[in-house]
């Protein structure tokens, strides 16, 4: 059981770079009911490294941002 939990906690990382002021990053919970659990604001040029964990199952991004994952590069809000 601990190995499964450790695998989830050591989940994938994403890098988010704001391409404008006021980019909002929202972490969404796992479980029966999905809820917002964390919000960050980034200004142009700021970078955030985020990770999927046992608590975070999704990340929502509002605004122009560059997102880098192991699957490639995505530009949001263009």
C-alpha angles and dihedrals in degrees: 000000000000091000091055091049092048090051090054093046090050089053129146122303126221127196117216121193118188114230092187138024118276102029108167122214117193125190116212124206131240123235142062094322119036111221138170110260106167137021131190132181121212129193124214111298095015117127130207126192110208132184135204108235141167086283101038119065100160141017122211120201125197119192136022110323142147113232121197121194136159085264094058143268125318130182116211127201097018 
